[in-house]
Amino acid sequence: MVLHIKDEETDRLVRQLAAIWGLGLTETIRKAVQQSLAVTAARPSLWERTSDLRSKYAGGSDISTDKAFFDNLSERDSQ
């Protein structure tokens, strides 16, 4: 199986990381991808990260405030 990297910067970065880690290119790419996947999997989902916002706004808004706002808009439209 072949992985062809056409971007010079990416090639340079992989080679730099391989030198730091003391690994070959294939092992370096495998390890870097495994680490990235582990970090991504450990990150809370968007649903979990927004639970406080969903809780805060679950009850909706104060209808009297919204009614006054929209009544004001309606008055402007009728003039």
Secondary structure by P-SEA (a helix, b strand, c coil): cbbbbccaaaaaaaaaaaaaacccaaaaaaaaaaaaaaaaaacccccccaaaaaaaacccccaaaaaaaaaaaaaaaac
